[in-house]
Amino acid sequence: MKDRKYLFYLALPFLLIVGLILLGNVVDFSQYPSAAADGSSWDKSWEMLGKTVGIAQPGHDLTLQTNNSVLAGEETYYASWTIGEASTYTNEDGDEVDLYPAQLYLLLYGCADADSAREACTDFLDRERQTYDIQSEETAAHNGQNYTVLHYNCISASNPYDRGCSAFTVYGDYVFVAELTCQESFDGDVGEILSDVLDGVHYSADLT
């Protein structure tokens, strides 16, 4: 778990700003949303982030690694997936960690209200733009939800990943972030993979 926690902070640098610390609380998922906001029936096989977001199996050989329910005692949730076999990587602290060809993180960050969520989303985007060498920025719609999508190169000497793609959106009082980063040797299209992942993201209709 130590290795995965390190990679989580490595791949999502904007989380350092809010000082989120993993607590490992357990969320009761016994009550599912009545339906998805996009009109789909809620599928109980979807991976849940809290009781607000369900993620269909993303494909592309993505394997679920973690789904940590609550961070810092707030309504904040994240899950991670990996592609390929892990190799040993020595980080800047001298610790050996598992490094995958590609890694996906999904974050659902709860805020006090919709205005606070929009402000937090702007902060996350600004942090991402400062951290990476942005190659392009676009707006994309998936299941009726609009996302700001960034394509970038990783420029930090301490980041073992080469490039990535991230998507940001606000849904009610929540910020949703998806980030896929990969090593230089990875031959997949991170933009295409992330787009397919977002096609499988569904939001609870109970919040609308």
C-alpha positions as CSV (number, residue, x, y, z in Angstrom):
1,M,0.0,0.0,0.0
2,K,2.9,2.3,0.6
3,D,4.0,2.1,-3.0
4,R,0.5,2.9,-4.3
5,K,0.1,5.8,-1.9
6,Y,3.4,7.2,-3.2
7,L,2.3,6.9,-6.8
8,F,-1.0,8.5,-5.9
9,Y,0.7,11.7,-4.7
10,L,3.1,11.6,-7.6
11,A,0.4,11.4,-10.2
12,L,-1.9,13.9,-8.6
13,P,0.3,16.8,-7.4
14,F,-2.6,19.2,-6.9
15,L,-3.7,17.0,-3.9
16,L,-0.7,18.3,-2.0
17,I,-2.3,21.7,-2.0
18,V,-5.3,20.6,0.0
19,G,-3.2,18.4,2.3
20,L,-5.3,15.2,1.9
21,I,-4.2,12.4,4.2
22,L,-5.5,8.9,3.7
23,L,-7.6,7.7,6.6
24,G,-8.9,4.4,5.2
25,N,-12.5,4.8,6.5
26,V,-15.1,2.5,5.1
27,V,-18.2,3.8,3.3
28,D,-21.5,1.9,3.3
29,F,-22.5,1.3,-0.3
30,S,-25.6,-0.7,0.6
31,Q,-27.8,2.1,-0.9
32,Y,-27.3,2.7,-4.6
33,P,-28.6,5.8,-6.6
34,S,-32.0,5.3,-8.1
35,A,-30.7,6.0,-11.6
36,A,-27.8,7.7,-13.5
37,A,-28.2,11.3,-14.5
38,D,-27.6,10.3,-18.1
39,G,-30.7,8.2,-18.1
40,S,-29.0,4.8,-17.6
41,S,-30.3,2.4,-15.0
42,W,-27.8,2.2,-12.1
43,D,-25.6,-0.9,-12.5
44,K,-24.5,-2.3,-9.2
45,S,-21.4,-3.8,-10.8
46,W,-20.0,-0.3,-11.4
47,E,-17.1,0.7,-9.2
48,M,-18.4,3.3,-6.7
49,L,-16.9,6.6,-5.6
50,G,-19.0,7.4,-2.6
51,K,-22.6,7.3,-3.5
52,T,-22.3,9.8,-6.3
53,V,-20.3,8.2,-9.1
54,G,-20.2,4.8,-10.7
55,I,-17.5,3.7,-13.1
56,A,-18.1,0.9,-15.6
57,Q,-15.3,-1.6,-16.3
58,P,-12.8,0.7,-18.2
59,G,-11.3,-2.0,-20.5
60,H,-7.8,-1.4,-22.0
61,D,-6.4,-4.0,-19.6
62,L,-6.9,-1.5,-16.7
63,T,-6.8,-3.4,-13.4
64,L,-8.3,-2.0,-10.2
65,Q,-5.7,-1.5,-7.5
66,T,-7.3,0.6,-4.8
67,N,-10.6,2.2,-4.0
68,N,-10.0,4.3,-0.8
69,S,-13.2,5.6,0.5
70,V,-12.6,8.8,2.5
71,L,-9.7,11.2,2.6
72,A,-9.2,13.8,5.4
73,G,-12.6,13.1,6.9
74,E,-14.4,14.9,4.0
75,E,-16.5,13.6,1.1
76,T,-13.5,12.9,-0.9
77,Y,-12.9,9.6,-2.7
78,Y,-10.4,8.1,-5.1
79,A,-9.7,4.9,-6.9
80,S,-6.7,3.7,-9.0
81,W,-6.2,1.3,-11.9
82,T,-3.0,0.2,-13.6
83,I,-2.0,-1.3,-17.0
84,G,0.8,-3.8,-17.3
85,E,3.3,-5.4,-14.9
86,A,5.0,-3.4,-12.2
87,S,8.7,-2.8,-12.2
88,T,10.9,-1.6,-9.3
89,Y,11.6,2.1,-9.2
90,T,13.7,4.0,-6.7
91,N,12.1,7.4,-5.8
92,E,13.8,10.6,-4.8
93,D,13.7,9.5,-1.1
94,G,15.6,6.3,-1.9
95,D,12.6,4.0,-1.5
96,E,11.8,1.2,-3.9
97,V,8.2,1.4,-5.2
98,D,6.2,-0.3,-7.9
99,L,6.0,1.5,-11.2
100,Y,3.5,0.5,-13.9
101,P,3.6,1.3,-17.6
102,A,0.4,3.4,-17.1
103,Q,-1.7,4.3,-14.1
104,L,-5.2,5.8,-13.8
105,Y,-6.5,7.8,-10.9
106,L,-10.1,8.9,-10.4
107,L,-10.9,11.5,-7.7
108,L,-14.2,12.8,-6.4
109,Y,-13.7,15.8,-4.2
110,G,-16.6,17.0,-2.1
111,C,-17.2,20.7,-1.4
112,A,-19.5,22.8,0.7
113,D,-21.6,23.9,-2.3
114,A,-21.5,24.3,-6.1
115,D,-19.7,27.6,-6.0
116,S,-16.9,26.1,-3.8
117,A,-16.7,23.1,-6.2
118,R,-16.2,25.4,-9.2
119,E,-13.5,27.3,-7.3
120,A,-11.8,24.0,-6.3
121,C,-11.9,22.8,-9.9
122,T,-10.3,26.0,-11.1
123,D,-7.6,25.5,-8.5
124,F,-7.0,21.9,-9.6
125,L,-6.7,23.0,-13.2
126,D,-4.3,25.8,-12.4
127,R,-2.1,23.4,-10.4
128,E,-2.1,20.9,-13.3
129,R,-1.1,23.7,-15.8
130,Q,1.8,24.7,-13.5
131,T,3.0,21.2,-13.0
132,Y,3.0,19.8,-16.5
133,D,4.0,21.0,-20.0
134,I,0.5,21.3,-21.5
135,Q,0.3,20.3,-25.2
136,S,-3.4,20.9,-25.7
137,E,-6.6,21.7,-23.9
138,E,-10.1,20.9,-25.0
139,T,-13.7,20.5,-23.9
140,A,-15.3,17.1,-24.3
141,A,-18.7,15.7,-23.4
142,H,-19.3,12.2,-22.1
143,N,-22.8,11.0,-21.1
144,G,-24.0,14.6,-21.1
145,Q,-21.3,15.8,-18.7
146,N,-18.7,18.4,-20.0
147,Y,-15.1,18.0,-19.1
148,T,-12.0,20.2,-19.5
149,V,-9.3,17.8,-20.8
150,L,-5.6,18.5,-20.7
151,H,-2.9,16.6,-22.7
152,Y,0.6,17.1,-21.4
153,N,4.2,16.0,-21.0
154,C,5.6,15.4,-17.5
155,I,8.5,17.7,-16.9
156,S,9.4,17.1,-13.3
157,A,12.8,15.3,-12.8
158,S,11.2,13.4,-9.9
159,N,8.3,12.1,-12.0
160,P,9.0,8.8,-13.7
161,Y,6.1,9.2,-16.0
162,D,6.5,10.7,-19.5
163,R,3.1,12.0,-20.5
164,G,-0.5,12.0,-19.6
165,C,-4.0,13.2,-20.0
166,S,-6.4,14.6,-17.3
167,A,-10.1,15.5,-17.3
168,F,-11.9,17.9,-14.8
169,T,-15.6,18.6,-14.2
170,V,-18.0,19.8,-11.6
171,Y,-21.1,17.9,-10.7
172,G,-23.3,19.4,-8.0
173,D,-21.1,20.0,-4.9
174,Y,-18.3,17.7,-6.3
175,V,-15.2,18.1,-8.4
176,F,-14.4,15.0,-10.4
177,V,-10.9,14.4,-11.8
178,A,-9.5,11.6,-13.9
179,E,-5.8,11.4,-14.6
180,L,-3.9,8.9,-16.7
181,T,-0.2,9.0,-16.9
182,C,2.3,6.6,-18.6
183,Q,5.9,5.8,-19.0
184,E,7.8,6.7,-22.3
185,S,7.7,3.0,-23.4
186,F,3.9,2.8,-23.2
187,D,2.5,2.5,-26.7
188,G,-1.1,3.2,-25.9
189,D,-3.0,6.4,-26.7
190,V,-3.6,8.0,-23.3
191,G,-6.2,10.4,-24.7
192,E,-8.2,7.6,-26.3
193,I,-8.0,5.5,-23.2
194,L,-9.1,8.3,-20.9
195,S,-12.0,9.1,-23.3
196,D,-13.2,5.5,-23.1
197,V,-12.9,5.6,-19.3
198,L,-15.1,8.8,-19.2
199,D,-17.7,7.1,-21.4
200,G,-18.1,4.7,-18.5
201,V,-18.5,7.3,-15.7
202,H,-22.0,7.8,-14.5
203,Y,-23.3,10.3,-11.9
204,S,-26.2,9.8,-9.5
205,A,-29.5,11.3,-10.7
206,D,-30.4,11.8,-7.0
207,L,-28.1,14.9,-6.9
208,T,-29.8,16.7,-9.9
